[in-house]
């Protein structure tokens, strides 16, 4: 479903800025494994990781590797079943599409934020671009390019765009169901 709502129905809304955790190569984690160095337990059970792209190159593979590490830490990988493997691959594909769109249609991504609870994994990619992401219509499956937001729309429970008044840029978010 294409939307410009800042959050999905029934969601608490976008997480506030400044997640706690230890920064390593621009990354931080909140709530992944209590007791691990630099990590905190979230009282809601939600696990959160952030990756800053400041000064980084090769941001799409960097984002995929960062997400893959989170999926391992959160128990999505290694996948015990084909359905769980497909769910993890969908997450990696959506991350790739959102980060690629920020590279192609904005000035590149600023930050990747991913959070997971027992039901939903939420991905947010912030950039300084002014454009409005939308699936191309009509969708032409046989033509190269222009499939990113169509893929996001098809794989996700919901997605949207958050803009802060008076601040350049946007955050594109997408939510996928956690594997059963």
Secondary structure in CASP SS format (residue, H / E / C, confidence):
PFRMAT SS
TARGET T0000
AUTHOR 0000-0000-0000
METHOD secondary structure of the structure
MODEL  1
X C 1.00
X C 1.00
X C 1.00
X C 1.00
X C 1.00
X C 1.00
X C 1.00
X C 1.00
X C 1.00
X C 1.00
X C 1.00
X C 1.00
X C 1.00
X C 1.00
X C 1.00
X C 1.00
X C 1.00
X C 1.00
X C 1.00
X C 1.00
X C 1.00
X C 1.00
X C 1.00
X E 1.00
X C 1.00
X C 1.00
X E 1.00
X E 1.00
X E 1.00
X E 1.00
X C 1.00
X C 1.00
X C 1.00
X C 1.00
X C 1.00
X C 1.00
X C 1.00
X C 1.00
X C 1.00
X C 1.00
X C 1.00
X C 1.00
X C 1.00
X C 1.00
X C 1.00
X C 1.00
X E 1.00
X E 1.00
X E 1.00
X E 1.00
X E 1.00
X E 1.00
X C 1.00
X C 1.00
X C 1.00
X C 1.00
X C 1.00
X C 1.00
X H 1.00
X H 1.00
X H 1.00
X H 1.00
X H 1.00
X H 1.00
X H 1.00
X H 1.00
X H 1.00
X H 1.00
X H 1.00
X H 1.00
X H 1.00
X H 1.00
X H 1.00
X C 1.00
X C 1.00
X C 1.00
X C 1.00
X C 1.00
X C 1.00
X C 1.00
X C 1.00
X H 1.00
X H 1.00
X H 1.00
X H 1.00
X H 1.00
X H 1.00
X H 1.00
X H 1.00
X H 1.00
X H 1.00
X H 1.00
X H 1.00
X H 1.00
X H 1.00
X H 1.00
X H 1.00
X H 1.00
X H 1.00
X H 1.00
X H 1.00
X H 1.00
X H 1.00
X H 1.00
X H 1.00
X C 1.00
X C 1.00
X C 1.00
X E 1.00
X E 1.00
X E 1.00
X E 1.00
X E 1.00
X E 1.00
X E 1.00
X E 1.00
X C 1.00
X C 1.00
X C 1.00
X E 1.00
X E 1.00
X E 1.00
X E 1.00
X E 1.00
X E 1.00
X E 1.00
X E 1.00
X C 1.00
X C 1.00
X C 1.00
X C 1.00
X C 1.00
X C 1.00
X C 1.00
X C 1.00
X C 1.00
X C 1.00
X C 1.00
X C 1.00
X C 1.00
X C 1.00
X C 1.00
X C 1.00
X C 1.00
X C 1.00
X C 1.00
X C 1.00
X H 1.00
X H 1.00
X H 1.00
X H 1.00
X H 1.00
X H 1.00
X H 1.00
X H 1.00
X C 1.00
X C 1.00
X E 1.00
X E 1.00
X E 1.00
X E 1.00
X E 1.00
X C 1.00
X C 1.00
X C 1.00
X C 1.00
X C 1.00
X C 1.00
X C 1.00
X E 1.00
X E 1.00
X E 1.00
X E 1.00
X E 1.00
X E 1.00
X E 1.00
X E 1.00
X C 1.00
X C 1.00
X C 1.00
END
